[in-house]
Amino acid sequence: MSDTDGRRWHDMGGQVAGPVPMDGHDFALWEKRVDALMVLCGAKGFFTVDGLRRALEDMGEDAFEKHSYYERWIAAVNQNLVEAGIYSLEELGTRMEEIAARGPTYGAAQDG
């Protein structure tokens, strides 16, 4: 979308988008954890809804096409936690390497 109508690319309200599926959706475990992480971090005051929205909007149009809803949310949570100084990207990378070294399965990664 262009900015000529006063909207940014993420503002799709009122646009033709087709039918909305009304059937249930079973969330994956990692999606539920992203939601819980957002609630906990917000309650701790690490970021606000406005901060999350800003991070989501700053991702750009390409992210909305390539990534799922919860992939975008975890990226926004991470961006806000880094900005709040909770951890650095280097610390996150080191921790991810440590967990990956435990093994390729969720169960293996839990040991340690």
C-alpha positions as CSV (number, residue, x, y, z in Angstrom):
1,M,0.0,0.0,0.0
2,S,1.1,3.5,-0.6
3,D,1.1,6.5,1.8
4,T,-1.0,8.5,-0.7
5,D,-4.3,7.6,1.0
6,G,-2.9,8.4,4.4
7,R,-2.3,4.8,5.4
8,R,0.9,2.9,6.0
9,W,1.4,-0.6,4.5
10,H,0.4,-2.3,7.8
11,D,-2.9,-0.4,8.1
12,M,-5.3,-2.7,6.4
13,G,-8.5,-1.8,8.3
14,G,-11.5,-1.5,6.0
15,Q,-9.7,-3.0,3.0
16,V,-11.1,-5.9,1.1
17,A,-9.4,-9.0,2.5
18,G,-11.8,-11.9,1.8
19,P,-13.7,-13.9,4.3
20,V,-12.5,-14.4,7.8
21,P,-12.3,-18.0,8.8
22,M,-14.4,-18.6,11.9
23,D,-13.3,-22.1,12.7
24,G,-11.1,-22.7,15.8
25,H,-7.3,-22.6,15.8
26,D,-5.1,-24.7,18.0
27,F,-2.0,-22.8,18.9
28,A,1.4,-24.4,18.8
29,L,3.2,-24.6,22.1
30,W,5.8,-22.0,21.0
31,E,3.0,-19.6,20.1
32,K,1.4,-20.0,23.5
33,R,4.8,-19.3,25.0
34,V,5.3,-16.1,23.0
35,D,1.9,-14.9,24.2
36,A,2.9,-15.7,27.8
37,L,6.2,-14.0,27.4
38,M,4.5,-10.9,26.1
39,V,2.2,-10.8,29.1
40,L,5.0,-11.4,31.7
41,C,7.4,-8.9,30.2
42,G,4.6,-6.3,30.0
43,A,3.6,-6.9,33.6
44,K,7.3,-6.4,34.6
45,G,7.3,-3.1,32.8
46,F,10.0,-4.1,30.3
47,F,7.9,-2.6,27.4
48,T,4.5,-1.3,26.6
49,V,1.9,-2.2,23.9
50,D,3.0,1.0,22.2
51,G,6.6,-0.3,22.1
52,L,5.5,-3.6,20.7
53,R,3.4,-1.9,18.0
54,R,6.3,0.4,17.0
55,A,8.6,-2.6,16.7
56,L,6.1,-4.5,14.6
57,E,5.5,-1.5,12.3
58,D,9.2,-0.8,11.9
59,M,9.7,-4.4,10.6
60,G,8.5,-3.3,7.2
61,E,6.1,-4.7,4.7
62,D,8.3,-7.7,3.8
63,A,8.1,-9.1,7.3
64,F,4.3,-9.1,7.2
65,E,4.5,-11.2,4.0
66,K,7.2,-13.6,5.1
67,H,6.6,-14.2,8.8
68,S,3.7,-15.6,10.7
69,Y,1.8,-13.6,13.4
70,Y,3.8,-15.1,16.3
71,E,7.1,-14.9,14.4
72,R,6.6,-11.1,14.1
73,W,5.5,-10.9,17.8
74,I,8.6,-12.7,19.1
75,A,10.8,-10.5,17.0
76,A,9.0,-7.4,18.4
77,V,9.4,-8.7,22.0
78,N,13.1,-9.4,21.4
79,Q,13.6,-5.9,19.9
80,N,12.0,-4.3,23.0
81,L,13.9,-6.4,25.5
82,V,17.2,-5.5,23.8
83,E,16.2,-1.8,23.8
84,A,15.3,-2.0,27.5
85,G,18.8,-3.4,28.2
86,I,17.4,-6.7,29.6
87,Y,20.1,-8.5,27.4
88,S,22.3,-7.8,24.5
89,L,22.2,-9.4,21.0
90,E,25.5,-10.9,21.9
91,E,24.2,-12.5,25.1
92,L,21.2,-13.8,23.2
93,G,23.4,-15.3,20.5
94,T,25.6,-17.0,23.0
95,R,22.7,-18.5,24.9
96,M,21.1,-19.7,21.6
97,E,24.4,-21.4,20.7
98,E,24.5,-23.1,24.1
99,I,21.0,-24.4,23.8
100,A,21.5,-25.6,20.2
101,A,24.6,-27.5,21.3
102,R,22.5,-29.6,23.6
103,G,20.8,-31.4,20.7
104,P,18.3,-31.0,17.9
105,T,15.1,-31.9,19.8
106,Y,13.1,-29.9,22.3
107,G,13.6,-32.7,24.8
108,A,17.4,-32.6,24.4
109,A,17.5,-28.8,24.7
110,Q,15.7,-29.1,28.1
111,D,18.6,-31.0,29.7
112,G,21.0,-28.4,31.0
